[in-house]
Amino acid sequence: MTQLNKNRFNDKELLEFKTLIKSKIIKAKEQLELIESAYRNDSNNGTDDTSPTFKAFDEGSEVMSKETSSQLAIRQEKFIRDLNNALIRIENKTYGVCRVTGKLINPERLKLVPHATLSIEAKNMQ
């Protein structure tokens, strides 16, 4: 895609990343909606007429499920925010530049983790 000795990606390359990131944002927002929908679903799964013990277990798992859903939603919101920040870096033409080394991040890494701000080299230094 590009040579790593350049100091920034060209406009064509940035457009490719922008397209990738926008599609990831759409998918991430869809997943967030599913997570939030599961969180809001407070049906009792038809346990009204079952034994009190089972109902207690069911309510306990519902609380755990809501906590898990809440944590997933928070992570998903952060992921979407990170992707939106990557779009801003594309507009500023600073996308793909490692914030520690100042070198270009490997394009293959950016395809896998498009919101990355650190090169593998910098990540390994941490």
C-alpha positions as CSV (number, residue, x, y, z in Angstrom):
1,M,0.0,0.0,0.0
2,T,2.7,2.5,0.9
3,Q,6.3,2.7,1.8
4,L,7.0,3.1,5.5
5,N,9.8,5.6,5.0
6,K,7.3,8.3,4.0
7,N,6.1,10.6,6.8
8,R,2.4,10.4,6.0
9,F,-0.1,8.5,3.8
10,N,-1.2,10.0,0.5
11,D,-4.8,11.1,-0.1
12,K,-5.7,7.9,-2.0
13,E,-4.5,5.8,0.9
14,L,-6.2,8.0,3.5
15,L,-9.5,7.6,1.5
16,E,-9.1,3.8,1.6
17,F,-8.7,4.0,5.4
18,K,-11.6,6.4,5.7
19,T,-13.9,3.9,3.8
20,L,-12.7,1.1,6.1
21,I,-13.3,3.1,9.3
22,K,-16.7,4.3,8.2
23,S,-17.8,0.7,7.6
24,K,-16.5,-0.3,11.0
25,I,-18.4,2.5,12.6
26,I,-21.6,1.4,11.0
27,K,-21.1,-2.2,12.2
28,A,-20.0,-1.0,15.7
29,K,-23.2,1.2,16.0
30,E,-25.3,-1.8,15.0
31,Q,-23.6,-4.0,17.6
32,L,-24.1,-1.2,20.2
33,E,-27.8,-1.1,19.4
34,L,-28.0,-4.9,20.0
35,I,-26.2,-4.6,23.3
36,E,-28.4,-1.8,24.5
37,S,-31.5,-3.6,23.3
38,A,-30.4,-6.7,25.4
39,Y,-29.8,-4.4,28.3
40,R,-33.2,-2.8,28.2
41,N,-34.9,-6.2,27.8
42,D,-36.1,-6.7,31.3
43,S,-38.6,-9.5,30.7
44,N,-38.6,-12.1,33.3
45,N,-38.3,-15.0,30.8
46,G,-41.6,-16.4,32.0
47,T,-40.4,-17.4,35.5
48,D,-43.4,-15.9,37.3
49,D,-45.0,-19.3,37.9
50,T,-41.8,-21.3,38.7
51,S,-40.3,-22.1,42.0
52,P,-38.8,-19.3,44.0
53,T,-35.3,-20.9,43.9
54,F,-35.3,-20.9,40.1
55,K,-36.6,-17.3,40.0
56,A,-33.8,-16.2,42.4
57,F,-31.2,-17.8,40.1
58,D,-32.8,-16.2,37.1
59,E,-32.9,-12.8,38.7
60,G,-29.2,-13.2,39.7
61,S,-28.2,-14.1,36.2
62,E,-30.3,-11.2,34.9
63,V,-28.3,-8.8,37.1
64,M,-25.0,-10.3,35.9
65,S,-26.2,-10.1,32.3
66,K,-27.1,-6.5,32.7
67,E,-23.7,-5.7,34.2
68,T,-22.0,-7.6,31.3
69,S,-24.2,-5.7,28.8
70,S,-23.4,-2.4,30.4
71,Q,-19.6,-3.1,30.3
72,L,-19.9,-4.3,26.6
73,A,-21.8,-1.1,25.8
74,I,-19.2,1.1,27.4
75,R,-16.4,-0.7,25.5
76,Q,-18.4,-0.4,22.2
77,E,-18.9,3.3,22.8
78,K,-15.2,3.8,23.4
79,F,-14.4,1.8,20.2
80,I,-16.8,4.1,18.2
81,R,-15.2,7.2,19.7
82,D,-11.7,5.9,18.8
83,L,-12.9,5.3,15.2
84,N,-14.3,8.8,15.0
85,N,-11.1,10.2,16.3
86,A,-9.3,8.3,13.6
87,L,-11.5,10.0,11.0
88,I,-10.5,13.3,12.5
89,R,-6.8,12.3,12.1
90,I,-7.5,11.4,8.4
91,E,-9.0,14.9,7.9
92,N,-5.9,16.4,9.5
93,K,-3.7,14.1,7.5
94,T,-2.0,12.8,10.6
95,Y,-3.6,9.4,10.4
96,G,-1.3,6.4,10.7
97,V,1.5,8.4,12.3
98,C,2.8,6.8,15.5
99,R,2.3,9.2,18.4
100,V,5.5,8.0,20.0
101,T,8.0,7.3,17.2
102,G,6.6,9.7,14.6
103,K,6.9,7.0,12.0
104,L,4.2,5.6,9.9
105,I,2.3,2.7,11.4
106,N,2.3,-0.4,9.2
107,P,-0.7,-0.4,6.9
108,E,-1.5,-4.0,7.7
109,R,-1.7,-3.1,11.4
110,L,-4.1,-0.2,10.5
111,K,-6.3,-2.6,8.5
112,L,-6.7,-4.8,11.5
113,V,-6.8,-1.9,14.1
114,P,-7.8,1.2,12.2
115,H,-7.9,3.3,15.3
116,A,-4.3,2.5,16.3
117,T,-2.1,5.4,17.3
118,L,1.0,3.4,18.1
119,S,3.3,1.4,15.9
120,I,4.2,-2.2,17.0
121,E,7.6,-0.8,17.9
122,A,6.1,1.8,20.3
123,K,3.6,-0.7,21.7
124,N,6.5,-3.1,22.5
125,M,8.3,-0.3,24.3
126,Q,5.4,0.1,26.7
